[in-house]
Amino acid sequence: MIPLDKTLDHIVDAQLLRRSNDAEPAYVFRHTLVQEIASASLLKQQRQELHRRVGETLEALYPQQRDELAPRLALHFAEAKDDAKTVEYSLAAGDAAMRVYANAEALMFYDRALAPARRVATLEQIRHLYARRGRALELLARYPEAILNYNALRALAQERALPALELAAMLPLATLFATPNPAQDLTQAAQLNTAALTLARTLNDRAAQVQVLWNMMLENYFRGDLQTAQACGEQALEIARADNLRERLAFVLNDLSRVYFSLGPAARALALLEEARRLWLELDNLPMLADNLATIGETLVTCGEYDRALPYAQEAQRIGERIGNYWSQTYSHFTMLPIAADRGEISTALALADEMVRLSDASGFTIARGMAIGIKAQILARMGNFQAARLEIQARPRFDTQTGSALETWMSALRCMIEIARGDLEAAAAELQQAYLTFNAKDFTSPAPILVPLAEGQLALAEQRAADAIAALREPIQKLGEIGVLQFLPDALLVMGRAQLTQADRETARETFLQARALTQKMTLRRLEWEINAELWALENASGNFDAARTYRENARATISFIAEHSTPSLRASFINLPGVRAVLDEDAA
């Protein structure tokens, strides 16, 4: 018999094989066609036996490297028709791919395990397979398939009369229905949560109870029922702390912060987020760490802490890019986009808005698309291109779920403001009326609780109803200060000051403008700073305080210059042509 090494040398010389560069002796086919012909020449039974022997040899030679070799072992044992080992190594290979965020590759291995798992897998393997496969589909934004996956597990559990397995299917399905994505369905989430909580208590599964209560918190938060959301979240928190369920605790802390923020004060929400951040770091859960960092950034922006917010969002963006997670990348723009827009970095902001739309389409983060379109429309309107702003906002997505109502309310408020700027007060009034149809002052899933009263104040002022403008804004200004939400407080103060001037209350107006100016300086809020300085210039000029007036005017000019220099040529032209901007720049003006 010819020795194996001699035979291999002949095949290499024939250029059918080549030696690999691996440390261990190994050979690979020079062309896949050669491999396919060689494989086809074997009988099916021979191929299965060879794959089995290769798999077993790899197991025997490298017992410490089974995880590393799992993809190859899964393939060999699948070809060998060894169901048990196919499941074992497919799960190991899929989990390894998930750990490095190769979600498409992970899904391939989980799919390979599906059929043999139904024949031979243990209950724990089945639970793990469907849970991880569903999560991979979600991360790939393949939500309908994720729903089918969880429902298949639930049907299998019912078929085998396994209530614990059915609960394992219900939990991630309820989460999917409760959270903002194209498949969100709060009615189905509520039905699943009610049934799951009963089942979890029957099974005395406290970890599952935490997850159900967390799902119920999310469901009620996105429904706008903050009190119920808070009660569910705090129950989940209590159980998670008592049982030291650290991962569950981190999830609850992360999302209970949103409820606390809506109820105020914001500092309480930030404390929960910081505790969650430390847990995600300890658990080495990068997707959730990125989500947490983006949430901290978004919360700090709303609190007016722009300088503190930006590093959190940038780190969330870096993590999202590194692990290929589009959701994290999209969410980081919730912080980066409004900061760029508010600071007058117009070209940067427009690019971020377009990128946010692209990422939201890739991730299925539908609300993000609406937010990007809304902020872009605001930018265009503030820069004087009202027609482009109207066209942009008309391209907004429609929402069929209850989650979309807050965004639609915000869009109506934006359209109202655009119509006011255009001078069409009748159209503005119609948009404001539409906004109030779905207005919820406690739903902070969008800026609607702030911007709807602001739009009402602007409209009242434009219609020369100064007292109504003051009345519309008095309570929101007080509320924003109490809960620590400062992002749009200067806007409200600017309208309030203008209304006070209309009533000839100069001293009160001056105090209001100065309060607004201090906030814009703290945040570097250039989009508004020039307007406030322009109001103070006119006010001090009329009062005979010419030196102070000159300083305010120069500040307004400097800010206008920055915005113009950081804009596109067409928007620069429309911005400079705005009446308020022209008045500040006019050399003949007093």
ROKOL-178334 format. One line per field, with one value per residue (C-alpha): residue number from 1; chain; x, y, z. Coordinates in steps of 0.5 Angstrom, whole numbers, padded with zeros to 4 digits. Layout:
REM ROKOL-178334
num c(NUM_...)
cadena c(A_...)
x c(X_...)
y c(Y_...)
z c(Z_...)
This chain:
REM ROKOL-178334
num c(1_2_3_4_5_6_7_8_9_10_11_12_13_14_15_16_17_18_19_20_21_22_23_24_25_26_27_28_29_30_31_32_33_34_35_36_37_38_39_40_41_42_43_44_45_46_47_48_49_50_51_52_53_54_55_56_57_58_59_60_61_62_63_64_65_66_67_68_69_70_71_72_73_74_75_76_77_78_79_80_81_82_83_84_85_86_87_88_89_90_91_92_93_94_95_96_97_98_99_100_101_102_103_104_105_106_107_108_109_110_111_112_113_114_115_116_117_118_119_120_121_122_123_124_125_126_127_128_129_130_131_132_133_134_135_136_137_138_139_140_141_142_143_144_145_146_147_148_149_150_151_152_153_154_155_156_157_158_159_160_161_162_163_164_165_166_167_168_169_170_171_172_173_174_175_176_177_178_179_180_181_182_183_184_185_186_187_188_189_190_191_192_193_194_195_196_197_198_199_200_201_202_203_204_205_206_207_208_209_210_211_212_213_214_215_216_217_218_219_220_221_222_223_224_225_226_227_228_229_230_231_232_233_234_235_236_237_238_239_240_241_242_243_244_245_246_247_248_249_250_251_252_253_254_255_256_257_258_259_260_261_262_263_264_265_266_267_268_269_270_271_272_273_274_275_276_277_278_279_280_281_282_283_284_285_286_287_288_289_290_291_292_293_294_295_296_297_298_299_300_301_302_303_304_305_306_307_308_309_310_311_312_313_314_315_316_317_318_319_320_321_322_323_324_325_326_327_328_329_330_331_332_333_334_335_336_337_338_339_340_341_342_343_344_345_346_347_348_349_350_351_352_353_354_355_356_357_358_359_360_361_362_363_364_365_366_367_368_369_370_371_372_373_374_375_376_377_378_379_380_381_382_383_384_385_386_387_388_389_390_391_392_393_394_395_396_397_398_399_400_401_402_403_404_405_406_407_408_409_410_411_412_413_414_415_416_417_418_419_420_421_422_423_424_425_426_427_428_429_430_431_432_433_434_435_436_437_438_439_440_441_442_443_444_445_446_447_448_449_450_451_452_453_454_455_456_457_458_459_460_461_462_463_464_465_466_467_468_469_470_471_472_473_474_475_476_477_478_479_480_481_482_483_484_485_486_487_488_489_490_491_492_493_494_495_496_497_498_499_500_501_502_503_504_505_506_507_508_509_510_511_512_513_514_515_516_517_518_519_520_521_522_523_524_525_526_527_528_529_530_531_532_533_534_535_536_537_538_539_540_541_542_543_544_545_546_547_548_549_550_551_552_553_554_555_556_557_558_559_560_561_562_563_564_565_566_567_568_569_570_571_572_573_574_575_576_577_578_579_580_581_582_583_584_585_586_587_588_589_590)
cadena c(A_A_A_A_A_A_A_A_A_A_A_A_A_A_A_A_A_A_A_A_A_A_A_A_A_A_A_A_A_A_A_A_A_A_A_A_A_A_A_A_A_A_A_A_A_A_A_A_A_A_A_A_A_A_A_A_A_A_A_A_A_A_A_A_A_A_A_A_A_A_A_A_A_A_A_A_A_A_A_A_A_A_A_A_A_A_A_A_A_A_A_A_A_A_A_A_A_A_A_A_A_A_A_A_A_A_A_A_A_A_A_A_A_A_A_A_A_A_A_A_A_A_A_A_A_A_A_A_A_A_A_A_A_A_A_A_A_A_A_A_A_A_A_A_A_A_A_A_A_A_A_A_A_A_A_A_A_A_A_A_A_A_A_A_A_A_A_A_A_A_A_A_A_A_A_A_A_A_A_A_A_A_A_A_A_A_A_A_A_A_A_A_A_A_A_A_A_A_A_A_A_A_A_A_A_A_A_A_A_A_A_A_A_A_A_A_A_A_A_A_A_A_A_A_A_A_A_A_A_A_A_A_A_A_A_A_A_A_A_A_A_A_A_A_A_A_A_A_A_A_A_A_A_A_A_A_A_A_A_A_A_A_A_A_A_A_A_A_A_A_A_A_A_A_A_A_A_A_A_A_A_A_A_A_A_A_A_A_A_A_A_A_A_A_A_A_A_A_A_A_A_A_A_A_A_A_A_A_A_A_A_A_A_A_A_A_A_A_A_A_A_A_A_A_A_A_A_A_A_A_A_A_A_A_A_A_A_A_A_A_A_A_A_A_A_A_A_A_A_A_A_A_A_A_A_A_A_A_A_A_A_A_A_A_A_A_A_A_A_A_A_A_A_A_A_A_A_A_A_A_A_A_A_A_A_A_A_A_A_A_A_A_A_A_A_A_A_A_A_A_A_A_A_A_A_A_A_A_A_A_A_A_A_A_A_A_A_A_A_A_A_A_A_A_A_A_A_A_A_A_A_A_A_A_A_A_A_A_A_A_A_A_A_A_A_A_A_A_A_A_A_A_A_A_A_A_A_A_A_A_A_A_A_A_A_A_A_A_A_A_A_A_A_A_A_A_A_A_A_A_A_A_A_A_A_A_A_A_A_A_A_A_A_A_A_A_A_A_A_A_A_A_A_A_A_A_A_A_A_A_A_A_A_A_A_A_A_A_A_A_A_A_A_A_A_A_A_A_A_A_A_A_A_A_A_A_A_A_A_A_A_A_A_A_A_A_A_A_A_A_A_A_A_A_A_A_A_A_A_A_A_A_A_A_A_A_A_A_A_A_A_A_A_A_A_A_A_A_A_A_A_A_A_A_A_A_A_A_A_A)
x c(0000_0003_0004_-0001_0004_0007_0000_-0002_0005_0003_-0004_-0001_0004_-0002_-0005_-0011_-0009_-0004_-0001_-0004_0000_-0003_0002_-0001_0000_-0006_-0009_-0014_-0017_-0014_-0022_-0028_-0030_-0025_-0028_-0035_-0033_-0029_-0034_-0039_-0035_-0036_-0042_-0047_-0046_-0038_-0039_-0043_-0037_-0032_-0035_-0036_-0029_-0026_-0031_-0029_-0021_-0022_-0025_-0020_-0014_-0016_-0021_-0019_-0021_-0028_-0031_-0026_-0027_-0035_-0036_-0032_-0035_-0042_-0041_-0038_-0043_-0049_-0046_-0045_-0053_-0051_-0056_-0054_-0047_-0050_-0054_-0049_-0043_-0048_-0050_-0043_-0041_-0048_-0046_-0039_-0041_-0046_-0041_-0037_-0043_-0043_-0051_-0052_-0046_-0050_-0056_-0054_-0051_-0058_-0062_-0057_-0059_-0067_-0069_-0064_-0066_-0073_-0071_-0066_-0065_-0065_-0071_-0065_-0062_-0069_-0070_-0063_-0063_-0070_-0068_-0061_-0064_-0070_-0065_-0060_-0066_-0068_-0061_-0061_-0068_-0072_-0078_-0083_-0078_-0077_-0084_-0085_-0079_-0082_-0089_-0086_-0083_-0089_-0093_-0088_-0088_-0096_-0095_-0091_-0095_-0088_-0091_-0084_-0082_-0088_-0086_-0079_-0082_-0087_-0082_-0078_-0084_-0088_-0081_-0081_-0089_-0087_-0081_-0081_-0080_-0084_-0087_-0089_-0096_-0098_-0105_-0101_-0096_-0101_-0105_-0098_-0096_-0102_-0102_-0094_-0095_-0100_-0096_-0089_-0092_-0095_-0089_-0086_-0080_-0078_-0073_-0079_-0083_-0078_-0078_-0085_-0086_-0080_-0084_-0091_-0087_-0085_-0091_-0095_-0089_-0090_-0098_-0097_-0099_-0093_-0096_-0097_-0090_-0087_-0091_-0089_-0082_-0081_-0084_-0079_-0073_-0075_-0075_-0068_-0065_-0067_-0065_-0059_-0061_-0056_-0057_-0065_-0063_-0059_-0065_-0070_-0065_-0064_-0071_-0074_-0070_-0074_-0081_-0077_-0075_-0082_-0084_-0078_-0074_-0069_-0063_-0067_-0067_-0059_-0058_-0061_-0057_-0051_-0052_-0054_-0048_-0043_-0047_-0047_-0039_-0039_-0043_-0039_-0046_-0043_-0050_-0054_-0048_-0048_-0056_-0055_-0049_-0054_-0060_-0055_-0053_-0060_-0062_-0057_-0059_-0066_-0063_-0059_-0052_-0049_-0042_-0043_-0048_-0043_-0038_-0043_-0046_-0040_-0038_-0044_-0043_-0036_-0039_-0045_-0040_-0035_-0040_-0044_-0050_-0055_-0059_-0054_-0051_-0058_-0060_-0053_-0056_-0061_-0056_-0051_-0056_-0060_-0053_-0050_-0057_-0058_-0050_-0051_-0047_-0052_-0048_-0046_-0053_-0056_-0051_-0053_-0060_-0059_-0055_-0060_-0065_-0061_-0059_-0066_-0068_-0063_-0064_-0072_-0072_-0078_-0078_-0071_-0073_-0079_-0074_-0069_-0074_-0077_-0071_-0068_-0075_-0074_-0067_-0069_-0075_-0070_-0065_-0071_-0073_-0080_-0082_-0076_-0078_-0086_-0083_-0079_-0084_-0089_-0084_-0085_-0087_-0094_-0095_-0100_-0099_-0100_-0093_-0093_-0098_-0093_-0089_-0095_-0096_-0089_-0090_-0096_-0093_-0087_-0092_-0095_-0089_-0087_-0093_-0093_-0086_-0089_-0094_-0100_-0103_-0110_-0106_-0102_-0108_-0111_-0104_-0104_-0111_-0109_-0103_-0108_-0112_-0107_-0103_-0100_-0097_-0093_-0091_-0083_-0082_-0082_-0081_-0089_-0090_-0085_-0086_-0094_-0095_-0089_-0093_-0099_-0095_-0092_-0099_-0102_-0096_-0097_-0104_-0103_-0106_-0100_-0104_-0106_-0098_-0096_-0102_-0100_-0093_-0093_-0094_-0090_-0084_-0085_-0085_-0079_-0075_-0078_-0076_-0069_-0071_-0068_-0067_-0073_-0074_-0070_-0075_-0081_-0077_-0076_-0083_-0085_-0081_-0083_-0090_-0088_-0085_-0092_-0095_-0090_-0087_-0080_-0077_-0080_-0078_-0071_-0071_-0074_-0069_-0063_-0065_-0066_-0059_-0056_-0058_-0056_-0049_-0049_-0051_-0048_-0055_-0053_-0059_-0063_-0057_-0057_-0065_-0064_-0059_-0062_-0068_-0064_-0060_-0067_-0069_-0063_-0063_-0070_-0068_-0062_-0057_-0053_-0046_-0050_-0054_-0048_-0045_-0051_-0052_-0044_-0046_-0052_-0048_-0042_-0047_-0050_-0044_-0042_-0048_-0048_-0040_-0043_-0048_-0049_-0049_-0057_-0059_-0054_-0057_-0064_-0062_-0058_-0065_-0069_-0072_-0069_-0062_-0062_-0064_-0058_-0053_-0056_-0051_-0056_-0060_-0059)
y c(0000_0007_0011_0017_0022_0020_0020_0027_0029_0026_0030_0036_0035_0034_0041_0038_0040_0045_0045_0050_0055_0052_0050_0043_0039_0041_0041_0044_0044_0048_0049_0048_0045_0039_0038_0038_0032_0029_0029_0027_0021_0018_0014_0017_0012_0013_0021_0020_0016_0020_0026_0022_0020_0027_0030_0025_0025_0033_0032_0027_0031_0038_0037_0044_0047_0045_0052_0054_0048_0048_0051_0045_0040_0042_0042_0035_0032_0035_0031_0025_0026_0026_0030_0030_0033_0037_0041_0041_0044_0049_0052_0053_0056_0060_0063_0064_0068_0072_0074_0078_0080_0076_0076_0073_0068_0066_0065_0060_0056_0056_0055_0048_0046_0047_0040_0036_0040_0038_0030_0030_0036_0037_0042_0047_0046_0048_0054_0056_0055_0059_0065_0066_0065_0070_0075_0074_0076_0082_0085_0083_0087_0081_0082_0078_0072_0073_0073_0066_0064_0065_0063_0056_0055_0057_0052_0046_0048_0047_0041_0038_0041_0044_0051_0053_0053_0056_0062_0062_0064_0069_0073_0075_0076_0081_0085_0085_0087_0092_0096_0101_0097_0096_0090_0094_0092_0094_0090_0084_0086_0087_0080_0076_0080_0078_0071_0071_0074_0069_0063_0066_0066_0059_0057_0061_0063_0070_0071_0071_0075_0081_0080_0080_0086_0090_0088_0091_0097_0098_0097_0102_0107_0107_0107_0114_0111_0113_0111_0104_0104_0106_0101_0095_0098_0098_0092_0089_0093_0090_0083_0083_0087_0082_0076_0079_0078_0083_0082_0083_0089_0092_0092_0095_0100_0102_0103_0105_0111_0113_0113_0117_0122_0123_0124_0128_0130_0128_0127_0121_0118_0119_0116_0110_0110_0111_0104_0101_0103_0100_0093_0093_0094_0088_0084_0086_0087_0091_0092_0094_0098_0102_0103_0105_0111_0113_0114_0118_0122_0123_0125_0130_0133_0134_0137_0142_0139_0139_0138_0132_0129_0129_0124_0119_0119_0118_0112_0109_0110_0107_0101_0100_0101_0096_0091_0092_0094_0099_0100_0103_0107_0110_0111_0115_0120_0122_0126_0128_0131_0136_0138_0140_0143_0147_0150_0152_0147_0146_0142_0137_0137_0136_0130_0127_0127_0124_0119_0118_0116_0111_0108_0107_0104_0099_0098_0098_0104_0107_0113_0115_0116_0121_0124_0126_0128_0133_0136_0137_0140_0145_0146_0148_0153_0156_0158_0161_0155_0154_0151_0145_0145_0143_0138_0135_0134_0131_0125_0123_0116_0114_0110_0105_0103_0108_0109_0113_0118_0122_0123_0125_0130_0133_0133_0137_0142_0143_0144_0149_0153_0153_0156_0161_0163_0163_0168_0163_0163_0160_0154_0154_0154_0148_0144_0146_0143_0137_0137_0137_0131_0126_0131_0127_0132_0126_0122_0124_0119_0125_0133_0134_0136_0142_0144_0143_0149_0153_0152_0155_0161_0163_0163_0167_0172_0172_0173_0179_0175_0177_0175_0168_0167_0168_0164_0158_0158_0160_0153_0149_0154_0152_0145_0145_0148_0143_0137_0140_0139_0145_0144_0148_0152_0158_0158_0158_0164_0168_0167_0169_0175_0178_0177_0181_0187_0187_0188_0194_0190_0192_0190_0183_0182_0184_0179_0174_0175_0175_0168_0165_0168_0165_0158_0159_0161_0155_0150_0154_0154_0159_0157_0162_0166_0171_0172_0173_0178_0181_0182_0185_0190_0193_0193_0197_0201_0203_0205_0209_0204_0204_0201_0195_0195_0195_0189_0185_0187_0185_0178_0177_0179_0174_0168_0170_0169_0163_0160_0162_0160_0153_0152_0150_0156_0156_0156_0161_0166_0164_0165_0172_0174_0173_0180_0179_0177_0183_0188_0185_0186_0192_0198_0203_0201_0204)
z c(0000_-0002_0005_0006_0005_-0001_-0004_-0002_-0005_-0012_-0011_-0010_-0016_-0020_-0017_-0014_-0007_-0004_0003_0008_0012_0018_0024_0023_0017_0013_0005_0002_-0005_-0010_-0013_-0010_-0017_-0015_-0008_-0011_-0016_-0011_-0006_-0011_-0013_-0006_-0004_0001_0006_0005_0005_0012_0015_0013_0016_0022_0023_0021_0027_0032_0030_0031_0038_0040_0037_0040_0046_0049_0042_0041_0042_0037_0032_0033_0026_0023_0028_0026_0019_0019_0024_0020_0014_0018_0020_0028_0030_0037_0036_0030_0035_0040_0036_0032_0038_0040_0033_0033_0040_0039_0033_0037_0042_0036_0033_0027_0027_0020_0021_0028_0025_0019_0025_0029_0023_0022_0029_0028_0025_0029_0035_0034_0034_0040_0043_0051_0053_0055_0048_0045_0049_0048_0041_0040_0044_0041_0034_0035_0038_0032_0027_0032_0031_0024_0024_0021_0026_0022_0022_0030_0031_0027_0031_0038_0036_0033_0040_0044_0039_0041_0048_0048_0044_0049_0055_0057_0061_0063_0055_0053_0058_0055_0048_0051_0054_0048_0044_0049_0049_0042_0041_0047_0044_0038_0032_0026_0029_0035_0038_0045_0045_0043_0048_0054_0052_0053_0059_0063_0061_0062_0069_0071_0069_0072_0079_0078_0076_0082_0077_0080_0074_0069_0074_0073_0066_0065_0070_0066_0059_0063_0064_0057_0055_0059_0058_0051_0052_0056_0062_0067_0073_0072_0068_0075_0079_0074_0074_0081_0083_0078_0081_0088_0086_0082_0088_0093_0088_0086_0078_0076_0068_0069_0074_0069_0064_0069_0071_0064_0062_0069_0068_0062_0066_0072_0067_0064_0072_0074_0076_0071_0076_0079_0072_0071_0077_0075_0068_0072_0076_0070_0066_0071_0071_0063_0064_0069_0065_0058_0054_0049_0045_0052_0054_0048_0049_0056_0053_0048_0053_0058_0052_0050_0057_0058_0052_0054_0061_0057_0059_0052_0053_0058_0053_0047_0049_0051_0044_0041_0045_0044_0036_0036_0040_0035_0029_0032_0033_0027_0031_0027_0033_0037_0031_0030_0037_0038_0033_0038_0042_0036_0031_0036_0039_0032_0030_0036_0036_0029_0025_0020_0014_0020_0022_0015_0014_0021_0019_0013_0016_0022_0016_0013_0020_0022_0015_0017_0024_0024_0029_0026_0031_0029_0022_0024_0029_0024_0019_0024_0026_0019_0018_0024_0021_0014_0017_0022_0016_0012_0007_0009_0002_0003_0011_0009_0003_0008_0014_0009_0007_0015_0016_0018_0025_0026_0033_0039_0040_0033_0036_0040_0034_0030_0035_0035_0027_0028_0032_0028_0022_0026_0027_0020_0018_0023_0020_0013_0016_0014_0021_0019_0017_0023_0027_0024_0025_0033_0033_0030_0035_0041_0039_0041_0046_0052_0057_0060_0054_0053_0047_0043_0045_0044_0051_0050_0043_0043_0048_0045_0038_0042_0045_0038_0035_0040_0040_0032_0033_0038_0044_0048_0055_0051_0050_0057_0059_0055_0057_0064_0067_0062_0064_0071_0070_0065_0071_0076_0073_0070_0062_0060_0052_0050_0056_0052_0046_0051_0055_0048_0047_0054_0053_0047_0049_0056_0051_0047_0054_0055_0061_0059_0066_0066_0059_0060_0066_0062_0056_0060_0063_0056_0054_0060_0058_0051_0053_0058_0052_0046_0043_0037_0034_0039_0042_0036_0037_0044_0043_0038_0043_0048_0043_0041_0048_0051_0045_0046_0054_0052_0054_0048_0050_0053_0046_0042_0046_0045_0037_0036_0040_0035_0029_0031_0032_0025_0022_0025_0023_0016_0015_0017_0013_0005_0000_-0001_0006_0008_0003_0005_0013_0011_0008_0014_0016_0023_0021_0016_0022_0026_0020_0017_0018_0018_0023_0030)
